Amino acid sequence: MDWTSPPTSTAKPIIPDIISAGQIVSLVGQGAVGKSLLIFEIAMALATGRSVLGYPPADPIRVLYIDMENPVGEVYKRRLDLGYGDDSLEGLTYYHMPNVPPLDTQPGGKFIEALAERHSADLLILDTISKLVEGEESKADTWQDLYKYSMIPLRREDRAVLILDHQGHDDTRGARGSSAKRDNVDLQWIQKRQGEVITLRRDKCRTLHDVELLKIRRGGTPLRHVIERDPVQHCCDVLDKLGADQGIGRDKARDLLGNNGYQFPVQVINAALKQRKAAVQSDPVRNAA
C-alpha cells in the first residue's frame, strides 16, 4: 500500500447514512417489507442526480443493478409509480434476470468485475444475493468464496456494493443462513415496515458509523421515500456539518443552508440557533476555554 497517495473517495457517501464508497453493505428483511422498492427509487435518484431520501440533489453517479427477484412488469410499474416515466436513466444499468455465472466462483468473480468496469459502476446492487450463488446458503464456504472471488476485486476498485438478502423466521436477527454472510460485510441493516413507515436498524458495523436507526416514510404521488427527522435537530446537525460558527446569525445561517441545498422554515432555523447557543452555554469545557 502506498501511504503517500490515499484514495480521494475514501468514506465518500454513496447513499447518505447507508453506504459509502468501497463498502460492502447488506440490507436484509422479511418478504414484503419493500426492500426492492426502496432501493430501486434510490438507484434511479442516484443515477439522475435527484434527491435521495430527502437529502439535497447531488451529482449523478453510475449504478449497476442486477435483479434476480422481481417480475419485469412490476419493475416498469414501479418506475412509473416513482415518477421516473419520462426520465433518462442512462446512469442506471439494469440487468433483469441475466445469465450470470455464480458469484461464489472464479468465473463469476471475473464476470462481475468486468461488468462493473464496462459500466464504470460506482455502486452495484445485487437483488437478491441467494440467487446469485451456487453454494448452499447455510455453508460458510459459500459466502467466503463470494467475498474472495467477487467482493475483493470490487473493493479494490473502491466500488460500493449493496447486497439485498432475506431474513429467516426470526425477524430480530440478520440474514438467514450462515453467519459468514454477516462476517463479510462492513454494515448490515435490518429493514422492517409498519404501514408506510420503514425502519432500518444497524445490526453489524465494523467501520466508524454514527447512525444506528433510520426512520423512513413512504408515500405521496409520485411515491417517495424520505427520512423522518426532528426538523430542529436536523437543522442543528446540518449547520454543524457545514462548519457554521456557533454564533452565526439567522440570515447567514439561512444563506449557508440554502447555498448547500437545504431548505428549512425560518422558525426551524431560529429554534436550531437557539438550541446550538444553549448547548454551548451548558458545556463546561467550552465555557472554561
Secondary structure, 3 states (H helix, E strand, C coil): CCCCCCCCCCCCEEECCCEECCCEEEEEECCCCCHHHHHHHHHHHHHHCCCCCCCCCCCCCCEEEEECCCCHHHHHHHHHHCCCCCCCCCCEEEEECCCCCCCCCHHHHHHHHHHHHHCCCCEEEEECHHHHCCCCCCCHHHHHHHHHHHHHHHHHCCCEEEEEEEECCCCCCCECCCCHHHHCCCEEEEEEEECCEEEEEEEEECCCCCCCEEEEEEECCCCEEEECCCHHHHHHHHHHHCCCCCCCCHHHHHHHHHHCCCCCCHHHHHHHHHHHHHHHHCCHHHHHC
